[in-house]
Structures are given as structure tokens and as C-alpha cells.
Amino acid sequence: MRAGWRYKWLSERDWRPASRSTTLGDEDTLSGSLVRRISLFGETEASTTVPVVEVEDAVWVDTFIDRCSRLLQLPDNWDSYGGEPVSSAVVLRALLLLTEVMTEDSPLPAVIPSSDGGVQLEWHRGGVEVEVYVPPSGKGYLYWQESETAEPLEREFSPELPSAEVTSLITKAVAQIPRL
């Protein structure tokens, strides 16, 4: 079962509780779905819009967010070669992509920052190689090699709206990653 998601922009005014006594906990539900306010963006002003992602209870989400929150703290020149900091928009696109392709028992990818401010999601296990690059702008990239002797498959895609073909390919690739 794939993790479901809904995505929309809300102003901070929309998600801020009217009083402290009405605050919902992280595990409370609204309309029967687990709702999480993803805190990737630090403190925001009242006029700022904040993306809200609602996901079904998938065990990998918290770990992914924890890994990414550390990446969001990288400074300019984090790699001593002029590396750009990872943006919250990139992390959000990566999260949205993963909600489309991960199942409840899918192994979580390594999340690697790239020097241009993007992230690369990587799975390397049991001879299967899957790499998905989510850039700060422009085309993303999928690399998938089913085994050491297989011909690799490579595709470019739009991270904002991946095609059904690319989403399907990433889903199949992730499904082939051996579980620990």
C-alpha cells in the first residue's frame, strides 16, 4: 500500500491554533487522516505560506524528515567547493516524490546533498542500484540498475510533476531493493 498524500499551501494564519488549548498533537487526526505539519522551514512570519503535507501513517516519514532537517542546516560552501545549501522546496519535492513511490515496508534511501542545493536519493543493496536526483530547479534524474550485469536505465523527469512513466519506474526500482 502506497503512502497517500495531499498537498496544499496554507498561510501560517490557517494552521496556527486559535489558542493553546486547541492544539492537536502530532498523532491526532483530522477527518480520519494523520495530519502532520512538516517543520522543515524554521520560524515563519504570519504572512508566509507554509506547505502542508498529509500522509497516511508511514514509518519512513519521520526518519526521512529527520535526515532532511539536518541537510537544511548546511551553510553556504558546506563542501568547501562553493556548495549551495539545500532548500526546503527541494526537500518537499523529494518527500512528495517518495510518497508516490514508497510502500510501508520500502527501505528508506540515503539522502545525499548535492553541491547545487539539490538532493540525491540513493538505494544500493543486493546489487540493485537506484539513484534519484531532485534538483533545486530544472530536470531531475533517475538511474536504475537491476543487477551488476544488467544494462542501466536512465531517465530525466520534472521533479514538480513526474510523469506516470517515471513514477512507475521509480516504484518498480524501489520494490526491487532487498529488505534487511
C-alpha positions as CSV (number, residue, x, y, z in Angstrom):
1,M,0.0,0.0,0.0
2,R,1.5,3.3,-1.1
3,A,1.6,6.2,1.4
4,G,-1.1,8.6,0.4
5,W,-0.7,12.3,0.4
6,R,-2.4,15.6,-0.1
7,Y,-0.5,18.8,-0.7
8,K,-1.7,22.4,-0.5
9,W,-0.4,25.8,0.6
10,L,-1.8,27.3,3.8
11,S,-0.9,30.7,5.3
12,E,0.5,30.5,8.8
13,R,-2.7,32.0,10.0
14,D,-4.6,28.9,8.6
15,W,-2.6,26.4,10.6
16,R,-1.9,28.3,13.8
17,P,-4.4,27.2,16.5
18,A,-6.7,29.8,17.9
19,S,-5.5,29.0,21.5
20,R,-3.0,26.7,23.1
21,S,-5.8,24.6,24.5
22,T,-6.9,23.6,20.9
23,T,-3.5,22.4,19.7
24,L,-3.6,19.0,18.2
25,G,-0.7,16.6,19.0
26,D,1.4,15.0,16.2
27,E,-0.6,11.8,16.3
28,D,-4.1,13.5,16.5
29,T,-6.3,13.1,13.4
30,L,-8.5,15.4,11.5
31,S,-11.1,13.9,9.1
32,G,-9.7,10.4,9.8
33,S,-6.3,11.1,8.4
34,L,-3.0,11.5,10.1
35,V,-2.0,15.2,9.6
36,R,1.5,16.4,10.1
37,R,2.8,19.9,9.8
38,I,6.2,19.3,8.4
39,S,8.7,21.6,10.2
40,L,11.3,22.0,7.5
41,F,11.1,25.7,7.3
42,G,12.1,27.0,10.7
43,E,10.3,30.1,12.1
44,T,8.0,31.8,9.6
45,E,6.2,35.2,9.7
46,A,2.4,35.4,9.7
47,S,2.3,36.5,6.0
48,T,4.4,33.5,4.9
49,T,2.8,30.5,3.3
50,V,3.8,27.1,4.5
51,P,3.3,23.8,2.6
52,V,1.3,21.2,4.4
53,V,1.6,17.5,3.6
54,E,-0.9,15.0,4.9
55,V,0.4,11.4,4.8
56,E,-1.0,8.1,5.9
57,D,0.9,6.6,8.8
58,A,4.1,5.5,7.1
59,V,7.1,4.6,9.3
60,W,9.7,6.0,7.0
61,V,8.3,9.6,7.0
62,D,9.7,10.7,10.4
63,T,13.2,9.2,9.6
64,F,13.2,11.0,6.2
65,I,12.2,14.3,7.8
66,D,14.9,13.9,10.5
67,R,17.6,13.3,7.9
68,C,16.5,16.2,5.8
69,S,16.2,18.6,8.7
70,R,20.0,18.2,9.2
71,L,20.6,18.9,5.5
72,L,18.6,22.1,5.7
73,Q,21.1,23.4,8.2
74,L,24.0,23.2,5.8
75,P,25.6,26.6,5.3
76,D,26.9,28.2,2.1
77,N,30.1,26.5,1.0
78,W,29.3,23.4,3.1
79,D,31.6,21.2,1.0
80,S,34.4,23.8,0.8
81,Y,33.9,23.9,-3.0
82,G,31.1,26.5,-3.1
83,G,28.3,24.1,-2.2
84,E,24.8,25.7,-2.1
85,P,22.6,25.0,0.9
86,V,19.8,22.5,0.4
87,S,16.4,24.4,0.1
88,S,13.2,23.4,1.8
89,A,11.5,23.3,-1.6
90,V,13.9,20.6,-2.7
91,V,13.2,18.6,0.4
92,L,9.5,19.0,-0.1
93,R,9.7,17.8,-3.7
94,A,11.7,14.8,-2.6
95,L,9.2,14.0,0.1
96,L,6.2,14.3,-2.3
97,L,8.0,12.0,-4.8
98,L,8.7,9.4,-2.1
99,T,5.0,9.4,-1.0
100,E,4.2,8.4,-4.6
101,V,6.8,5.6,-4.9
102,M,7.3,4.2,-1.4
103,T,5.3,1.4,0.3
104,E,5.0,0.9,4.0
105,D,7.9,-1.6,4.0
106,S,10.2,0.1,1.4
107,P,13.7,0.7,2.6
108,L,14.5,4.4,3.1
109,P,17.1,5.9,0.8
110,A,20.2,7.6,1.8
111,V,19.7,11.3,1.3
112,I,22.8,13.0,-0.1
113,P,23.2,16.8,-0.6
114,S,24.4,17.9,-4.0
115,S,26.7,21.0,-4.4
116,D,24.0,22.8,-6.4
117,G,21.5,22.7,-3.5
118,G,19.6,19.6,-4.6
119,V,19.4,16.1,-3.0
120,Q,20.1,12.7,-4.3
121,L,18.0,9.7,-3.0
122,E,20.1,6.6,-3.2
123,W,19.4,2.9,-2.6
124,H,22.4,0.5,-3.0
125,R,21.7,-3.0,-1.8
126,G,21.9,-6.6,-3.1
127,G,23.4,-5.5,-6.4
128,V,20.5,-3.2,-7.1
129,E,21.4,0.5,-7.7
130,V,18.7,3.2,-7.7
131,E,19.6,6.9,-7.6
132,V,17.0,9.7,-7.9
133,Y,18.3,13.3,-8.2
134,V,16.0,16.1,-7.1
135,P,17.5,19.4,-8.2
136,P,16.7,23.0,-7.0
137,S,15.5,23.7,-10.5
138,G,15.4,22.0,-13.8
139,K,15.2,18.3,-14.6
140,G,15.6,15.5,-12.1
141,Y,17.3,12.3,-13.0
142,L,16.6,8.6,-12.4
143,Y,19.4,5.9,-12.6
144,W,18.4,2.3,-12.1
145,Q,20.5,-0.8,-12.5
146,E,18.8,-4.1,-11.6
147,S,22.0,-6.1,-11.2
148,E,25.7,-5.7,-11.8
149,T,25.3,-7.3,-15.3
150,A,22.1,-5.5,-16.3
151,E,22.1,-2.5,-18.6
152,P,21.3,0.6,-16.5
153,L,18.1,2.6,-17.2
154,E,18.4,6.4,-17.1
155,R,15.6,9.0,-17.4
156,E,15.2,12.7,-16.9
157,F,12.0,14.0,-15.3
158,S,10.3,17.1,-13.9
159,P,10.5,16.9,-10.1
160,E,7.5,19.2,-9.8
161,L,5.3,16.8,-11.7
162,P,6.9,13.5,-12.5
163,S,5.3,11.6,-15.4
164,A,3.4,8.4,-14.7
165,E,6.1,6.5,-16.5
166,V,8.9,7.9,-14.3
167,T,6.8,7.4,-11.1
168,S,6.1,3.8,-12.2
169,L,9.8,3.2,-12.9
170,I,10.9,4.5,-9.6
171,T,8.2,2.4,-7.8
172,K,9.4,-0.7,-9.6
173,A,13.0,0.1,-8.9
174,V,12.4,0.7,-5.2
175,A,10.3,-2.5,-5.0
176,Q,13.4,-4.5,-6.1
177,I,15.6,-3.2,-3.3
178,P,16.2,-6.2,-0.9
179,R,14.8,-5.7,2.6
180,L,17.2,-6.1,5.5
